[in-house]
């Protein structure tokens, strides 16, 4: 299970972890960061993940330029508990999200991924994919 501690204190390499789940109330997918408590939303699993990654990139940029902005906030306990029981997202799906985020995915090829029964997924996001680098 992930902790709410600042991951930069735990290791020299930062990796965020997020939970991607379907919200019946919102009628869309939500990706929730366990370390920054940021969320992304979308019509599909990868749309929500990409939205989250863009949001974390933007927040990290702001935090680097303004020390008043707090980057490291742990997600609520309910999200962390849910993440501890979720299935890990296949690496192949994450690779598509990373390529799309970097502008390396062909624009004329659309993707729509949804787990059977809309079960939640977790994924680790390496620091280089969201622009976060430890200073240790």
Secondary structure, DSSP 4 states (H G I P E B T S, - for coil): ---SS-HHHH-SS-EEEEEEEEETTTTEEEEEETTT--EEEESSHHHHHHHHHHHHHHHHHHHHH-TTS----PPPHHHHHHHHHSEEPPHHHHHHHHHHHTT-S-TT-------GGG--EEEEEEHHHHT-----
